[in-house]
Amino acid sequence: MASLVLLLLTIPKSYGQLTTAAIKGQVIDTSKQSLPGASVALVHESTGTRYGTTTNAAGVYNLSNLNPGGPYTLIISFIGFNNFEQKNLHLTLGQTLQLNAVLSESTEELEEVVVSGVRGVFDGNTTGSKTTVSNERINTIPSISRGISDMARLTPQAKVNQYGGLEIAGQNSRYNSFTIDG
């Protein structure tokens, strides 16, 4: 038993082989306040591959499972701040590059945004989507059976399943209810 313990103590530890790299860091402003929700994008210039994440509540980001090599460009943006850009980054196998960023406030003035709308016809009783089919359309639609499933094909949300049941908005035909003429 003692020889077994001695044997186990002398066996070197083996680790899994790493095949990727990572970049992590913290994003702060010039007054050293963290910026949660900042967008972080990493672009591999040779292939155009984009990796992305956002910073957490402490302003920390972590991009893992990156291909070693480069060159990479790191772009960090946050509304109201100038973008941070670091070009020509090269990653080595198994490396976790620590790259913190300080964003300065943007001095651009935002222009006025005007939102306008037109009031539509709403009778207050309708909920959900609806399709109204005119008599002319009913009379001219190509149909052999003149069944309700032929008319339902005019509604984008409706589909006739393989058993002839009518599925509306992906819902099983047994859970749908529809009426004709009210």
C-alpha positions as CSV (number, residue, x, y, z in Angstrom):
1,M,0.0,0.0,0.0
2,A,2.8,2.4,0.9
3,S,4.5,1.6,-2.5
4,L,1.3,2.6,-4.3
5,V,1.1,5.9,-2.5
6,L,4.8,6.5,-3.3
7,L,4.1,5.7,-7.0
8,L,1.2,8.1,-7.2
9,L,3.3,10.9,-5.7
10,T,6.0,10.4,-8.3
11,I,3.8,10.4,-11.4
12,P,4.1,13.9,-13.0
13,K,0.9,15.9,-13.5
14,S,-0.5,16.0,-17.0
15,Y,-2.4,18.8,-18.4
16,G,-4.7,19.1,-21.3
17,Q,-3.2,20.7,-24.4
18,L,-4.2,24.3,-25.0
19,T,-5.0,25.3,-28.5
20,T,-6.4,28.8,-28.0
21,A,-5.6,32.2,-26.6
22,A,-7.6,34.9,-24.8
23,I,-7.8,38.6,-24.1
24,K,-9.3,40.1,-21.0
25,G,-9.3,43.5,-19.4
26,Q,-11.3,46.3,-17.8
27,V,-12.8,49.3,-19.5
28,I,-12.9,52.6,-17.5
29,D,-13.4,56.3,-18.2
30,T,-10.9,59.1,-17.5
31,S,-12.3,59.5,-13.9
32,K,-11.5,55.7,-13.3
33,Q,-15.2,54.7,-13.2
34,S,-16.0,51.4,-14.8
35,L,-18.1,51.3,-17.9
36,P,-20.6,48.4,-17.8
37,G,-22.2,47.4,-21.1
38,A,-19.4,48.7,-23.3
39,S,-19.1,46.8,-26.6
40,V,-15.9,44.9,-27.2
41,A,-15.0,43.7,-30.7
42,L,-11.9,41.8,-31.8
43,V,-11.3,41.5,-35.5
44,H,-8.7,39.0,-37.0
45,E,-7.4,41.1,-39.9
46,S,-6.3,38.3,-42.1
47,T,-9.6,36.4,-42.1
48,G,-12.1,39.1,-41.1
49,T,-13.4,36.9,-38.2
50,R,-15.1,38.9,-35.5
51,Y,-15.4,38.1,-31.8
52,G,-17.5,40.2,-29.6
53,T,-18.7,40.6,-26.0
54,T,-19.8,43.3,-23.6
55,T,-18.4,44.4,-20.3
56,N,-19.9,43.3,-17.0
57,A,-21.0,45.5,-14.1
58,A,-17.4,46.0,-13.1
59,G,-16.4,47.0,-16.6
60,V,-14.5,43.7,-17.2
61,Y,-14.5,41.8,-20.5
62,N,-13.2,38.4,-21.4
63,L,-12.7,37.1,-25.0
64,S,-11.7,33.4,-24.9
65,N,-11.2,30.6,-27.4
66,L,-9.3,32.9,-29.8
67,N,-7.0,31.5,-32.5
68,P,-3.4,32.2,-31.8
69,G,-1.6,34.5,-34.2
70,G,-2.7,37.8,-35.6
71,P,-2.8,40.5,-36.4
72,Y,-5.9,41.4,-34.4
73,T,-7.6,44.8,-33.9
74,L,-9.4,45.4,-30.6
75,I,-12.2,48.0,-30.8
76,I,-14.1,49.1,-27.6
77,S,-17.0,51.5,-27.8
78,F,-19.5,53.0,-25.4
79,I,-22.2,55.6,-26.1
80,G,-21.0,59.1,-25.3
81,F,-17.4,58.1,-25.4
82,N,-14.7,58.0,-28.1
83,N,-13.8,54.5,-29.3
84,F,-10.7,52.8,-28.1
85,E,-8.8,51.0,-30.8
86,Q,-5.6,48.8,-30.5
87,K,-4.2,47.5,-33.7
88,N,-1.6,44.9,-34.6
89,L,-2.2,42.5,-31.6
90,H,-0.5,39.1,-31.8
91,L,-1.5,36.2,-29.5
92,T,0.6,33.2,-28.6
93,L,-0.7,29.7,-27.8
94,G,-2.1,29.6,-24.3
95,Q,-1.7,33.3,-23.7
96,T,-4.2,35.5,-21.9
97,L,-3.4,39.0,-22.9
98,Q,-4.4,41.6,-20.3
99,L,-5.5,44.8,-22.1
100,N,-7.2,47.5,-20.1
101,A,-8.8,50.5,-21.9
102,V,-9.5,54.1,-20.8
103,L,-12.3,55.8,-22.8
104,S,-12.5,59.6,-23.0
105,E,-15.8,61.4,-23.2
106,S,-17.0,62.4,-26.7
107,T,-17.5,66.1,-27.3
108,E,-19.7,65.6,-30.3
109,E,-23.1,67.4,-30.1
110,L,-26.1,65.2,-30.9
111,E,-28.7,66.5,-33.3
112,E,-32.4,66.6,-32.6
113,V,-34.4,63.5,-33.4
114,V,-38.0,63.9,-34.4
115,V,-40.4,61.0,-34.2
116,S,-43.8,61.3,-35.8
117,G,-46.6,58.9,-36.5
118,V,-50.0,58.7,-38.0
119,R,-52.9,57.3,-36.1
120,G,-54.2,54.2,-37.7
121,V,-57.7,52.7,-37.6
122,F,-58.3,50.8,-34.5
123,D,-61.7,49.8,-33.2
124,G,-60.5,48.8,-29.8
125,N,-61.8,45.2,-30.1
126,T,-59.1,43.6,-32.2
127,T,-56.1,41.8,-30.7
128,G,-53.5,40.0,-32.6
129,S,-53.1,39.8,-36.4
130,K,-55.9,39.5,-38.8
131,T,-56.4,39.0,-42.5
132,T,-59.5,40.2,-44.4
133,V,-60.2,38.6,-47.7
134,S,-62.5,40.3,-50.2
135,N,-65.2,38.5,-52.3
136,E,-63.2,39.2,-55.4
137,R,-60.1,37.5,-54.0
138,I,-62.2,34.5,-52.9
139,N,-63.7,34.1,-56.3
140,T,-60.4,34.4,-58.1
141,I,-58.1,32.2,-55.9
142,P,-57.1,29.0,-57.6
143,S,-58.8,26.2,-55.6
144,I,-60.1,22.8,-56.3
145,S,-61.9,22.0,-53.1
146,R,-63.0,25.6,-52.2
147,G,-62.1,24.6,-48.6
148,I,-61.1,26.9,-45.7
149,S,-57.5,25.7,-46.0
150,D,-57.2,27.3,-49.5
151,M,-58.4,30.6,-48.1
152,A,-56.1,30.3,-45.0
153,R,-53.0,30.2,-47.3
154,L,-53.7,33.9,-47.9
155,T,-52.6,34.6,-44.3
156,P,-48.8,34.6,-43.7
157,Q,-49.2,33.2,-40.2
158,A,-51.2,30.1,-41.4
159,K,-50.0,26.8,-42.7
160,V,-51.8,23.6,-43.6
161,N,-50.1,20.6,-42.1
162,Q,-49.7,17.2,-43.7
163,Y,-52.9,16.0,-42.1
164,G,-55.0,18.9,-43.4
165,G,-55.1,20.7,-40.1
166,L,-54.6,24.5,-40.0
167,E,-51.6,25.7,-37.9
168,I,-51.5,29.4,-37.1
169,A,-48.3,31.1,-36.0
170,G,-46.7,27.7,-35.5
171,Q,-49.3,26.5,-33.0
172,N,-50.6,22.9,-33.3
173,S,-53.9,22.8,-35.2
174,R,-55.6,21.3,-32.2
175,Y,-55.1,24.5,-30.2
176,N,-56.4,27.0,-32.8
177,S,-59.8,28.3,-33.3
178,F,-61.0,30.3,-36.3
179,T,-64.4,31.4,-37.5
180,I,-66.0,32.1,-40.8
181,D,-68.4,34.9,-41.1
182,G,-68.0,35.9,-37.5
